[in-house]
Amino acid sequence: MLAKYNIKSVVIPPQKISSNMPPTKDAPGLRTPGIYKIPCECGKVYIGQSGRSVQLRIEEHERHIRLAQPDKSAVAEHSFNQDHIIRL
């Protein structure tokens, strides 16, 4: 019908639902602030909260354990005083 009057039409496909949703591969994971839990071999659990990224705070706990600095982390203090291995 439009060709009769020399009018060209263009078909635009509908927008996909996925284009309105956030990408799943960029999930923040431990790169955001939050609450975290560190279990010990003795059954006790340390629950901490960080305003910085959880990943960074866990790395600090690991460093304090590795460098034997019990005064800088409750997790390091427990590991040092009780001679426990804490798997982060």
Secondary structure, DSSP 8 states (H G I E B T S, - for coil): --GGGT----------GGGGS--STT--GGGS-EEEEEE-TTS-EEEEEESS-HHHHHHHHHHHHHTT-GGG-HHHHHHHHHT-----
